[in-house]
């Protein structure tokens, strides 16, 4: 009987761990904005650019969260609503970056798109 309880407990533990790992850990809008900004370190941003970009990324993450909440996580319904937010975010980012940084940023975006297509 003890073995049965141990086996059941282990099974329950493994399924809990597996389901927790399977979920995408998005984080708060602030955490996502910080993560996005840190991914642009190669652009050699000035402090002023970092502050402006942080506010843009926070705005974007907050908008995405509100869309996700309003549509209850329905990915197919979210996609058309999120595209304008992404387009607007990229426009705002490009207003902050210089020409050299814009080229490097576009390369980063293209690499992300490529990874998404391959997944």
Phi and psi in degrees as GROMACS dihedral restraints (atoms count N, CA, C in turn):
[ dihedral_restraints ]
;  ai    aj    ak    al  type     phi  dphi    fc
    3     4     5     6     1   -60.1    20    10
    4     5     6     7     1   -42.9    20    10
    6     7     8     9     1   -61.2    20    10
    7     8     9    10     1   -40.4    20    10
    9    10    11    12     1   -61.2    20    10
   10    11    12    13     1   -43.9    20    10
   12    13    14    15     1   -66.1    20    10
   13    14    15    16     1   -38.9    20    10
   15    16    17    18     1   -65.3    20    10
   16    17    18    19     1   -46.1    20    10
   18    19    20    21     1   -62.2    20    10
   19    20    21    22     1   -44.2    20    10
   21    22    23    24     1   -62.4    20    10
   22    23    24    25     1   -42.2    20    10
   24    25    26    27     1   -63.1    20    10
   25    26    27    28     1   -42.3    20    10
   27    28    29    30     1   -64.5    20    10
   28    29    30    31     1   -43.1    20    10
   30    31    32    33     1   -59.8    20    10
   31    32    33    34     1   -45.9    20    10
   33    34    35    36     1   -62.5    20    10
   34    35    36    37     1   -40.1    20    10
   36    37    38    39     1   -64.1    20    10
   37    38    39    40     1   -45.9    20    10
   39    40    41    42     1   -64.5    20    10
   40    41    42    43     1   -40.8    20    10
   42    43    44    45     1   -68.5    20    10
   43    44    45    46     1   -35.3    20    10
   45    46    47    48     1   -65.7    20    10
   46    47    48    49     1   -45.4    20    10
   48    49    50    51     1   -63.9    20    10
   49    50    51    52     1   -45.0    20    10
   51    52    53    54     1   -63.1    20    10
   52    53    54    55     1   -41.2    20    10
   54    55    56    57     1   -70.6    20    10
   55    56    57    58     1   -34.2    20    10
   57    58    59    60     1   -67.9    20    10
   58    59    60    61     1   -36.9    20    10
   60    61    62    63     1   -72.8    20    10
   61    62    63    64     1   -28.0    20    10
   63    64    65    66     1   -72.9    20    10
   64    65    66    67     1   -25.4    20    10
   66    67    68    69     1   -76.8    20    10
   67    68    69    70     1   140.4    20    10
   69    70    71    72     1   -74.8    20    10
   70    71    72    73     1   127.2    20    10
   72    73    74    75     1   -91.9    20    10
   73    74    75    76     1    99.2    20    10
   75    76    77    78     1   -80.2    20    10
   76    77    78    79     1   -43.5    20    10
   78    79    80    81     1    87.7    20    10
   79    80    81    82     1   175.8    20    10
   81    82    83    84     1   -74.9    20    10
   82    83    84    85     1   163.7    20    10
   84    85    86    87     1   -56.7    20    10
   85    86    87    88     1   -37.3    20    10
   87    88    89    90     1   -64.2    20    10
   88    89    90    91     1   -42.8    20    10
   90    91    92    93     1   -65.2    20    10
   91    92    93    94     1   -41.1    20    10
   93    94    95    96     1   -67.2    20    10
   94    95    96    97     1   -39.6    20    10
   96    97    98    99     1   -63.1    20    10
   97    98    99   100     1   -43.1    20    10
   99   100   101   102     1   -63.2    20    10
  100   101   102   103     1   -42.0    20    10
  102   103   104   105     1   -64.2    20    10
  103   104   105   106     1   -42.5    20    10
  105   106   107   108     1   -62.7    20    10
  106   107   108   109     1   -42.3    20    10
  108   109   110   111     1   -64.2    20    10
  109   110   111   112     1   -41.6    20    10
  111   112   113   114     1   -66.5    20    10
  112   113   114   115     1   -24.9    20    10
  114   115   116   117     1   -73.9    20    10
  115   116   117   118     1    -9.0    20    10
  117   118   119   120     1  -105.0    20    10
  118   119   120   121     1    18.1    20    10
  120   121   122   123     1   -58.6    20    10
  121   122   123   124     1   -31.4    20    10
  123   124   125   126     1   -66.5    20    10
  124   125   126   127     1   -13.3    20    10
  126   127   128   129     1   -81.4    20    10
  127   128   129   130     1    -6.6    20    10
  129   130   131   132     1    52.5    20    10
  130   131   132   133     1    61.7    20    10
  132   133   134   135     1   -75.7    20    10
  133   134   135   136     1   146.1    20    10
  135   136   137   138     1   -77.2    20    10
  136   137   138   139     1   166.7    20    10
  138   139   140   141     1   -62.3    20    10
  139   140   141   142     1   -39.3    20    10
  141   142   143   144     1   -62.7    20    10
  142   143   144   145     1   -42.4    20    10
  144   145   146   147     1   -64.2    20    10
  145   146   147   148     1   -39.5    20    10
  147   148   149   150     1   -61.5    20    10
  148   149   150   151     1   -42.6    20    10
  150   151   152   153     1   -64.0    20    10
  151   152   153   154     1   -46.0    20    10
  153   154   155   156     1   -64.8    20    10
  154   155   156   157     1   -44.4    20    10
  156   157   158   159     1   -65.5    20    10
  157   158   159   160     1   -37.0    20    10
  159   160   161   162     1   -60.4    20    10
  160   161   162   163     1   -41.0    20    10
  162   163   164   165     1   -69.4    20    10
  163   164   165   166     1   -35.9    20    10
  165   166   167   168     1   -64.6    20    10
  166   167   168   169     1   -46.7    20    10
  168   169   170   171     1   -67.2    20    10
  169   170   171   172     1   -34.4    20    10
  171   172   173   174     1   -66.8    20    10
  172   173   174   175     1   -43.7    20    10
  174   175   176   177     1   -56.9    20    10
  175   176   177   178     1   -47.6    20    10
  177   178   179   180     1   -62.2    20    10
  178   179   180   181     1   -47.5    20    10
  180   181   182   183     1   -63.2    20    10
  181   182   183   184     1   -37.1    20    10
  183   184   185   186     1   -66.8    20    10
  184   185   186   187     1   -42.4    20    10
  186   187   188   189     1   -62.1    20    10
  187   188   189   190     1   -44.4    20    10
  189   190   191   192     1   -62.3    20    10
  190   191   192   193     1   -41.5    20    10
  192   193   194   195     1   -61.4    20    10
  193   194   195   196     1   -41.8    20    10
  195   196   197   198     1   -67.2    20    10
  196   197   198   199     1   -36.5    20    10
  198   199   200   201     1   -65.6    20    10
  199   200   201   202     1   -46.4    20    10
  201   202   203   204     1   -60.1    20    10
  202   203   204   205     1   -41.5    20    10
  204   205   206   207     1   -68.2    20    10
  205   206   207   208     1   -43.9    20    10
  207   208   209   210     1   -67.3    20    10
  208   209   210   211     1   -27.0    20    10
  210   211   212   213     1  -104.7    20    10
  211   212   213   214     1    11.4    20    10
  213   214   215   216     1    52.8    20    10
  214   215   216   217     1    36.3    20    10
  216   217   218   219     1    75.8    20    10
  217   218   219   220     1    12.8    20    10
  219   220   221   222     1   -72.9    20    10
  220   221   222   223     1   100.0    20    10
  222   223   224   225     1   -60.1    20    10
  223   224   225   226     1   -42.1    20    10
  225   226   227   228     1   -63.7    20    10
  226   227   228   229     1   -36.6    20    10
  228   229   230   231     1   -77.3    20    10
  229   230   231   232     1   -27.2    20    10
  231   232   233   234     1   -74.2    20    10
  232   233   234   235     1   -37.5    20    10
  234   235   236   237     1   -51.0    20    10
  235   236   237   238     1   -53.2    20    10
  237   238   239   240     1   -66.8    20    10
  238   239   240   241     1   -25.1    20    10
  240   241   242   243     1   -79.6    20    10
  241   242   243   244     1   -28.6    20    10
  243   244   245   246     1   -84.0    20    10
  244   245   246   247     1   -25.2    20    10
  246   247   248   249     1   -57.6    20    10
  247   248   249   250     1   -46.1    20    10
  249   250   251   252     1   -61.7    20    10
  250   251   252   253     1   -33.6    20    10
  252   253   254   255     1   -65.9    20    10
  253   254   255   256     1   -43.7    20    10
  255   256   257   258     1   -64.8    20    10
  256   257   258   259     1   -41.8    20    10
  258   259   260   261     1   -62.3    20    10
  259   260   261   262     1   -46.0    20    10
  261   262   263   264     1   -63.7    20    10
  262   263   264   265     1   -40.1    20    10
  264   265   266   267     1   -60.5    20    10
  265   266   267   268     1   -46.8    20    10
  267   268   269   270     1   -63.3    20    10
  268   269   270   271     1   -37.1    20    10
  270   271   272   273     1   -62.6    20    10
  271   272   273   274     1   -46.0    20    10
  273   274   275   276     1   -64.9    20    10
  274   275   276   277     1   -40.1    20    10
  276   277   278   279     1   -62.2    20    10
  277   278   279   280     1   -44.6    20    10
  279   280   281   282     1   -64.9    20    10
  280   281   282   283     1   -26.3    20    10
  282   283   284   285     1   -70.5    20    10
  283   284   285   286     1   -24.6    20    10
  285   286   287   288     1   -88.4    20    10
  286   287   288   289     1   -32.1    20    10
  288   289   290   291     1   -83.9    20    10
  289   290   291   292     1   153.8    20    10
  291   292   293   294     1   -84.3    20    10
  292   293   294   295     1   175.9    20    10
  294   295   296   297     1   -59.4    20    10
  295   296   297   298     1   -43.8    20    10
  297   298   299   300     1   -64.7    20    10
  298   299   300   301     1   -42.3    20    10
  300   301   302   303     1   -66.9    20    10
  301   302   303   304     1   -35.4    20    10
  303   304   305   306     1   -61.3    20    10
  304   305   306   307     1   -42.3    20    10
  306   307   308   309     1   -63.3    20    10
  307   308   309   310     1   -44.1    20    10
  309   310   311   312     1   -66.9    20    10
  310   311   312   313     1   -37.6    20    10
  312   313   314   315     1   -64.8    20    10
  313   314   315   316     1   -42.8    20    10
  315   316   317   318     1   -62.8    20    10
  316   317   318   319     1   -37.1    20    10
  318   319   320   321     1   -64.0    20    10
  319   320   321   322     1   -40.0    20    10
  321   322   323   324     1   -63.1    20    10
  322   323   324   325     1   -44.8    20    10
  324   325   326   327     1   -63.5    20    10
  325   326   327   328     1   -41.3    20    10
  327   328   329   330     1   -65.5    20    10
  328   329   330   331     1   -37.0    20    10
  330   331   332   333     1   -65.3    20    10
  331   332   333   334     1   -39.9    20    10
  333   334   335   336     1   -63.1    20    10
  334   335   336   337     1   -44.9    20    10
  336   337   338   339     1   -59.4    20    10
  337   338   339   340     1   -41.2    20    10
  339   340   341   342     1   -62.5    20    10
  340   341   342   343     1   -43.9    20    10
  342   343   344   345     1   -63.0    20    10
  343   344   345   346     1   -39.7    20    10
  345   346   347   348     1   -64.9    20    10
  346   347   348   349     1   -38.5    20    10
  348   349   350   351     1   -66.7    20    10
  349   350   351   352     1   -33.9    20    10
  351   352   353   354     1   -81.6    20    10
  352   353   354   355     1   -13.0    20    10
